[in-house]
Each structure stands twice: as structure tokens, then as C-alpha cells.
């Protein structure tokens, strides 16, 4: 964060004026576009991007109103989940999932209960008689527009894969981080690189594609497949 931004945050904490709150918002409008830009490659064509940006800005406004610099957390860290959460809420409210996706999801969900990890789009395609592209598109759509289904059916990762997310300290969390790190190491090279660049280096899918020589949509499907494999690996370890 810049020196000017630090000064703005300190002043906001002292006087709590609307003028300084607005400055906090204005200086982070580009951050909303950055977060949305990371998500765009994963979104289906029928999604209205302008509505999502508006929702993200509302999340930013909420974050600016609730932010307390005395807690020692950077504003971008504090605002990240609120901005992304507002975008996902807009997706759930106004971007209904096509019936074909829901039908494919039912097939994938049923097949996954009878398969040994790690789950992959290729294995799911064979088990469901869908094409690999149909499986990947379905998983991507459900992960973003119906995250509760994605988590309930395929499990949660033990800790967030995002450098902007605060994780409480403690041996239990440390163990969970190690489980996730070990699972990431088991991914194929290109998939592991994509996960690292997206979640740890905060790179957009377009930028990752330029590094790996892949299209933006292919990077999106690669990241979805990576999360699918990670969930299944972690789920197997938790049962053992």
C-alpha cells in the first residue's frame, strides 16, 4: 500500500468523515476491476459483466464503511472477500444456471460418489458419457454460480487458497495448510503452476495464459480441474 494510502487510512480512523471514506473507495475502484478481471475467464458467456462490476463496487463501499485500520489488517485484505462475495451474490441472484448444466451436474455428482480420488474431468467424462469439455464447463459454472453445491457435494478445501485471506494462527491451521500444500505438489506441472500464479501471485487468467501458452478459457478450465483434484485428495486424506 502506498504512503499516501496509509495517510488516508489513518486520517479516516481519526475523524471518520464521509470525505475520507469516499477517498478510500475511489482509490480502490481499480481493485474491484482487478478481482473481477481474475474471475471473468471463468464466467459463462451469458453473464452480464457490468452488473457484476456494480455489485463489486457495492462490496467495496461496504468494506470502506466497516474498515478499522486499528486492527492492523491491510484494506485490500479486508475488502477482498466482501468484494468477491458481492460479485458471487449477484451471480446467484441474477445469473440462473441453464438446465443443461444442472442436468450434467446431477450426472457428475452421482458419478463422483463412486470414484476414487483424485477426481479429474477425464475420469468424470468417462463415468458420465459426457465430453471432457462438457464436464469442465459444468464444473466451472457450478463453482462460481452455485458455490454451496460445489462445496457440499465435492467438499471444502481446509484453508483458503488466497494470499488476501486471513487465516487464524494455530497448529491445527498449520496442519491444514500442510495438507493443502502437499496436495498442490501432487498436481501435474502445468496445473500446479496455474494454481500458484492465480492464487499466490494474484495473476489474472489472461496473464497466466501468456506464461503457459494457453487461452484464457483453457486456464479457467485448468484451475477448475485443479480445485476438483485438490478437493478429492484432501477429502481422501481426511477419511484416512
SULNORTA-V151196 format. One record per backbone hydrogen bond with DSSP energy under -0.5 kcal/mol. CO is the residue of the C=O (numbers start at 0). NH is the residue of the N-H. Records with the same first field share a line. If there is no record, write none. Layout:
CO = NH  NH
This chain:
1 = 5
2 = 6
3 = 7
4 = 8
5 = 9
6 = 10
7 = 11
8 = 12
9 = 13
10 = 14  15
11 = 15
16 = 20
17 = 21
18 = 22
19 = 23
20 = 24
21 = 25
22 = 26
24 = 27
25 = 28
27 = 31
28 = 32
29 = 33
30 = 34
31 = 35
32 = 36
33 = 37
34 = 38
35 = 38  39
36 = 40
38 = 41  42
39 = 42
43 = 46
46 = 48
47 = 51
48 = 52
49 = 53
50 = 54
51 = 55
52 = 56
53 = 57
54 = 58
55 = 59
56 = 60
57 = 61
58 = 62
59 = 63
60 = 64
61 = 65
62 = 66
67 = 70
68 = 71
73 = 77
74 = 78
75 = 79
76 = 80
77 = 81
78 = 82
79 = 83
80 = 84
81 = 85
82 = 86
83 = 87
84 = 88
85 = 89
86 = 90
87 = 91
88 = 92
89 = 93
90 = 94
97 = 100  101
98 = 102
99 = 103
100 = 104
101 = 105
102 = 106
103 = 107
104 = 108
105 = 109
106 = 110
107 = 111
108 = 112
110 = 113
111 = 114
119 = 123
120 = 124
121 = 125
122 = 126
123 = 127
124 = 128  129
130 = 134
131 = 135
132 = 136
133 = 137
134 = 138
135 = 139
136 = 140
137 = 141
138 = 142
139 = 143
140 = 144
141 = 145
145 = 148  149
146 = 150
147 = 151
148 = 152
149 = 153
150 = 154
159 = 161
161 = 164
169 = 173
170 = 174
171 = 175
172 = 176
173 = 177
174 = 178
175 = 179
176 = 180
177 = 181
178 = 182
179 = 183
180 = 184
181 = 185
182 = 185
183 = 186
187 = 191
188 = 192
189 = 193
190 = 194
191 = 195
192 = 196
193 = 197
194 = 198  199
195 = 199  200
196 = 202
198 = 162
203 = 207
204 = 208
205 = 209
206 = 210
207 = 211
208 = 212  213
214 = 218
215 = 219
216 = 220
217 = 221
218 = 222
219 = 223
220 = 224
221 = 225
222 = 226
223 = 227
224 = 228
225 = 229
226 = 230
227 = 231
228 = 232
229 = 233
230 = 234
231 = 235
232 = 236
233 = 237
234 = 238
235 = 239
